[in-house]
Amino acid sequence: MSETSPKLRAELDGIPTYKPGKPAAAGGPVAYKLSSNENPYPPLPGVMESAMAAAQNFNRYPDMACTGLMNELADRFGVPVTHLATGTGSVGVAQSLLQSTSGPGDEVIYAWRSFEAYPIITQISGAKSVQVPLTDGEVHDLDAMADAITDRTRLIFVCNPNNPTGTVVRRGELERFLDRVPSDVLVVLDEAYREFIRDADVPDGLEIYRDRPNVAVLRTFSKAYGLAGLRVGFAVAHEPVAAALRKTAVPFGVTQLAQDAAVASLRAEDELLGRVGSLVTERARVHHALVEQGWTVPETQANFVWLRLGERTLDFAAACEKAGVVVRPFAGEGVRVTIGECEANDVFLHTAETFHKSF
Ligand SMILES: Cc1ncc(COP(=O)(O)O)c(C=O)c1O
């Protein structure tokens, strides 16, 4: 047998691995998962029925063009079907965006810390990551990001609200930034948490994209719509970007269960967005309580809060886990905690209070 292993692309060396949020411990007294920014509510009965009905036919391939879902999205968001592309979660669409724009020798700019998939999918594409530190207030430094643009820049991610800090960029600063970006560089507004925004100065990416052919908007059914496990997301972008995404998507990547559940979710939007409203109320309660306890917590417009704990990060995460809530630590930096059901938030708040007193 030969000793030589198959040649793999050098770009894959040293790629950071995606760390999924830890699952809640089984068998403990209470075990809440606040580590993956999921929706704590179970699927709506109508959505479940659509998915179950689709499951009857999973001996068949799904509709590769996602026709029903694309038409529903076009109606709901008032965009042409030709401006839409779907994928296996919005991270799947983000990967297609990179595949469509960037390769060896190219550069991809994004804030750091931001969504942890960006460095991974950028490295897979062969392009170089250019990470621009967040400001002291944990917000995108859009001036520095614009300054970082070179002839090699192909794509810029703006995560709004930012994962894991929950902070936002507002209309004026975003418009000024976009005015500085050359028209041949694609700006991706990653709006995975769009439905949780209550700050009226945060623009809807779908308004911004209309006049700007170099802007694409990423959305997902994983968060507000509660379909994380079904893996369906989409992009809204002008031609030829949207067409490139449809070309580079994994064929049949979105299952029929996911397509039908997504359509049912759009039709049940009132009820789903009512649930989002409850989570937003809980977010305000959690944020307020943390501030009262003495924590510095950035203003969040997403379904999570960010505590910059530095060296105490892992100790805090361990204390939470012991108390029955699993959070998402970023070692040496901080902890991201998803807003969950009231009881879960209470357990977290109680742990945070005890921990803060021990400083
Ligand atoms: C900012 C951001 N974008 C995209 C995603 C990807 O979500 P999905 O692939 O489930 O649509 C996430 C998930 O955590 C996220 O936080």
The ligand as an SDF file (V2000), in Angstrom:
LIG
                    3D

 16 16  0  0  0  0  0  0  0  0999 V2000
  -24.7300   36.1940   11.9910 C   0  0  0  0  0  0  0  0  0  0  0  0
  -25.1170   34.8390   11.5610 C   0  0  0  0  0  0  0  0  0  0  0  0
  -25.2240   34.5960   10.2600 N   0  0  0  0  0  0  0  0  0  0  0  0
  -25.5820   33.3830    9.8060 C   0  0  0  0  0  0  0  0  0  0  0  0
  -25.8490   32.3660   10.6800 C   0  0  0  0  0  0  0  0  0  0  0  0
  -26.1600   31.0420   10.0900 C   0  0  0  0  0  0  0  0  0  0  0  0
  -27.3840   30.5900   10.3960 O   0  0  0  0  0  0  0  0  0  0  0  0
  -28.0560   29.4420    9.5260 P   0  0  0  0  0  0  0  0  0  0  0  0
  -26.9860   28.7890    8.7150 O   0  0  0  0  0  0  0  0  0  0  0  0
  -28.6540   28.5400   10.5190 O   0  0  0  0  0  0  0  0  0  0  0  0
  -29.0430   30.1420    8.6670 O   0  0  0  0  0  0  0  0  0  0  0  0
  -25.7490   32.5600   12.0440 C   0  0  0  0  0  0  0  0  0  0  0  0
  -26.0010   31.4680   12.9750 C   0  0  0  0  0  0  0  0  0  0  0  0
  -25.6800   31.4820   14.1180 O   0  0  0  0  0  0  0  0  0  0  0  0
  -25.3750   33.8320   12.4940 C   0  0  0  0  0  0  0  0  0  0  0  0
  -25.2400   34.1090   13.7860 O   0  0  0  0  0  0  0  0  0  0  0  0
  1  2  1  0
  2  3  1  0
  2 15  2  0
  3  4  2  0
  4  5  1  0
  5  6  1  0
  5 12  2  0
  6  7  1  0
  7  8  1  0
  8  9  2  0
  8 10  1  0
  8 11  1  0
 12 13  1  0
 12 15  1  0
 13 14  2  0
 15 16  1  0
M  END
$$$$
